[in-house]
Amino acid sequence: MPTIEEVIKRLHYSDGQLVAVAIWCEDDVLFRAKERHIKCSQEQAKQVIERVDHKQDCSLGITWDTLDCYLDELN
């Protein structure tokens, strides 16, 4: 899975071009886990992000519900 630095290096858009981007990271997983009173380590947050990345549905996108599904599997 790429890091944010690697993603930035791969962008090939001109400077003035507008883009729509949604980025989900480990901190989002940890925030949501805390909000839902679910214990989640940094390593588990990484695993959630990796699963989300590999199993995402391009038609549905990634939402808080997506993170919730994988967080629920931690328990």
C-alpha positions in Angstrom: 0.0 0.0 0.0 1.4 3.4 -0.9 2.3 6.1 1.6 1.0 9.7 1.0 4.5 10.7 -0.2 4.4 8.0 -2.9 1.0 9.0 -4.0 2.0 12.6 -4.4 5.0 11.6 -6.5 2.7 9.7 -8.9 0.4 12.6 -9.5 0.7 13.9 -13.0 -1.7 16.8 -13.1 -0.9 20.3 -14.1 -0.6 22.9 -11.3 -3.9 24.7 -11.9 -6.1 21.7 -12.5 -8.9 21.0 -10.0 -9.3 17.5 -8.5 -11.6 15.9 -6.0 -9.8 13.7 -3.6 -10.8 11.7 -0.5 -8.0 10.4 1.7 -8.5 8.0 4.6 -5.7 7.3 7.0 -4.8 5.5 10.2 -5.8 8.6 12.2 -9.3 8.4 10.8 -9.6 4.8 11.9 -8.3 5.6 15.4 -10.6 8.6 15.7 -13.6 6.5 14.7 -12.6 3.6 17.0 -12.4 6.1 19.9 -15.7 7.6 19.0 -17.3 4.2 19.1 -15.4 3.0 22.2 -13.6 0.3 20.4 -10.0 -0.6 21.3 -7.8 -0.2 18.3 -4.0 -0.1 18.2 -1.9 1.7 15.6 -1.1 -1.6 14.1 -4.8 -2.6 13.9 -5.6 0.8 12.3 -3.0 0.1 9.6 -4.6 -3.3 9.0 -8.0 -1.7 8.7 -6.7 0.8 6.1 -5.0 -2.0 4.2 -8.3 -4.0 4.1 -10.3 -1.0 3.1 -7.9 -0.3 0.3 -7.9 -3.8 -1.0 -11.6 -4.5 -0.7 -13.1 -1.1 -1.6 -16.1 -0.9 -3.9 -15.6 1.9 -6.5 -19.3 2.2 -6.9 -19.9 2.9 -3.2 -16.7 4.6 -2.2 -15.2 4.6 1.3 -17.4 6.0 4.1 -17.5 6.0 7.9 -19.7 3.0 7.6 -16.9 1.2 5.7 -14.5 1.9 8.6 -17.2 0.8 11.1 -17.5 -2.6 9.3 -13.8 -3.3 9.6 -13.6 -1.9 13.2 -16.4 -4.3 14.2 -14.3 -7.2 13.0 -11.6 -6.3 15.5 -13.8 -7.5 18.4 
